Amino acid sequence: MNDKLLTFVNHACFYVTTETSLLLVDPWVEGPVFNNGWSLLDTTTSNAALVKEIAGQHRKTFVWFSHEHPDHFSISFIKRLKQDFAGKVTMLFQQTKDKRVVTFLRRNGFSVIECQPGQPVELDHEMAIGVYPHADGDSYCLIKAGGRNILNLNDCAIGSAESCRAVKASIDPVGGEIDVLLTQFGYANWEGNPFDTEQRRSAAAEKLQRVKLQITAFTPAITVPFASFVAFSSIDNHYLNDCQNTAGAVARWAARTHATGSVRFLKPGARINLDTDTSASLRAASDAAVAHWQRLSSAPVELLPPEPSASRDQLREAVAKHRRVIKANLLWLPALLERAGLIKALQIYIPDLGMRIRVSYIDAYQELPSDGPHDISMTSSSAIFLFSNEYGFNITHVNGRFRTSDDGALSRFSHFFMPQNLGHQGYGIEHPAATARYLLANVLGRTQRAVAGMQRRLIEHRVK
């Protein structure tokens, strides 16, 4: 019973056990997420079974959530845990400005530890976790269990030598050699319209390059690719599966790439003995896991049923609600940004209603002739979700249930919803100084990118 074990559950979920404690990470184990945009490849796991499994361990139980995305922060699991787990569970989450997640967890009766950036939280005499905030509300963690170090990067976009150095510098004060690295291996958001296959091939290749960079930087003894065991499962987005990295493709790539010999896949229920296992001892289990995931990813995707169309009145009210929420948080700032040209009014085509709308922070809502130009197209149900939820744009970008009209449309789309993104990150009138700093950095970043683009085009023109 003294073994330190890492048990893989599904997708981005695993748990680590020591003699006295259990730390569960990012439990999403059943049901679709991202507004009916994603489904698990392996559907054999469930909330009820996972709660029973961890309760049966009879250890002090902790749950860490890396971020608020539903494939890491599952409300249905939290409700099942509250219902079925008889003992005490302590939740861990990074400190945020809005405290929305920790407030929700406390209202549901859980003890919560707000993790200070980079400050280890001791769970018992053998296990501790350090949490490190990352861009757009994400975070990564370093788990120390019985002298072993587990670095979980989950979805964090650590894709350059510079960002790897920054992560390494952040964990060095409490770190040491990395025994297990867990990292995402597939693209996880919209990557082009149906015929933009080259964009998706490039995105898939970039993910592999990212894994290679991380392995080179952190030199883990074992690398576990995870957090990508999903399928785009709506009629609106299933084409995005066509170039996705599969376990088989990643395993073949790792086999022929000298720098990635530590790569080992896990399937649900598989374990790593942190005291004794090596990449060599896990080879057979990894081969079985690759075969398991390859079989699932090769099967036809079972599409989720489409939602019924919304009415024009519902669409108009959803846009009105969005404007009310944004104005309450940011007053007239979005309208000023639109007048300054930093945000542009957005035109959306709604095919199931045969209509086109124009939304603006200045002119509100207009219905336009359906045959005119547009930036984005999506179903009425997706549009309702987009405007009605705090994470509307973020989740819509991840689920990919839309189309763009040209190369600049995604940028116009994201800029229009910048005020919504500010809100769900805790910025607004309650934090004016932090909001001003964020906006200034955003404007400066966009200016620098524009200048760099102009310089690149000038150089290309001179070469020609």
Sequence and secondary structure as in RCSB ss.txt:
>XXXX:A:sequence
MNDKLLTFVNHACFYVTTETSLLLVDPWVEGPVFNNGWSLLDTTTSNAALVKEIAGQHRKTFVWFSHEHPDHFSI
SFIKRLKQDFAGKVTMLFQQTKDKRVVTFLRRNGFSVIECQPGQPVELDHEMAIGVYPHADGDSYCLIKAGGRNI
LNLNDCAIGSAESCRAVKASIDPVGGEIDVLLTQFGYANWEGNPFDTEQRRSAAAEKLQRVKLQITAFTPAITVP
FASFVAFSSIDNHYLNDCQNTAGAVARWAARTHATGSVRFLKPGARINLDTDTSASLRAASDAAVAHWQRLSSAP
VELLPPEPSASRDQLREAVAKHRRVIKANLLWLPALLERAGLIKALQIYIPDLGMRIRVSYIDAYQELPSDGPHD
ISMTSSSAIFLFSNEYGFNITHVNGRFRTSDDGALSRFSHFFMPQNLGHQGYGIEHPAATARYLLANVLGRTQRA
VAGMQRRLIEHRVK
>XXXX:A:secstr
    EEEEEETTEEEEE SSEEEEE    SS BTTTTEEES     HHHHHHHHHTT SEEEEE S SSTTTS H
HHHHHHHHH  S EEEEEE  SS HHHHHHHHTT EEEEE TT  EESSSSEEEEEEE GGG EEEEEEETTEEE
EEEET    SHHHHHHHHHHHTTT  S SEEEEE S  S    TT HHHHHHHHHHHHHHHHHHHHHH  SEEEE
ES  EEE STTTGGGGGG   HHHHHHHHHH GGGTTB    TT EEETTT  TTTTHHHHHHHHHHHHHHHHS 
           HHHHHHHHHHHHHHHHHHHTTHHHHHHHTTSS  EEEEETTTTEEEEEETTTEEEEE TTS  S
EE  HHHHHHHHHSTTHHHHHHHHT  EESSTTHHHHHHHHTHHHHHHHTT BTTBHHHHHHHHHHHHHHHHHHH
HHHHHHHHHHHHH 
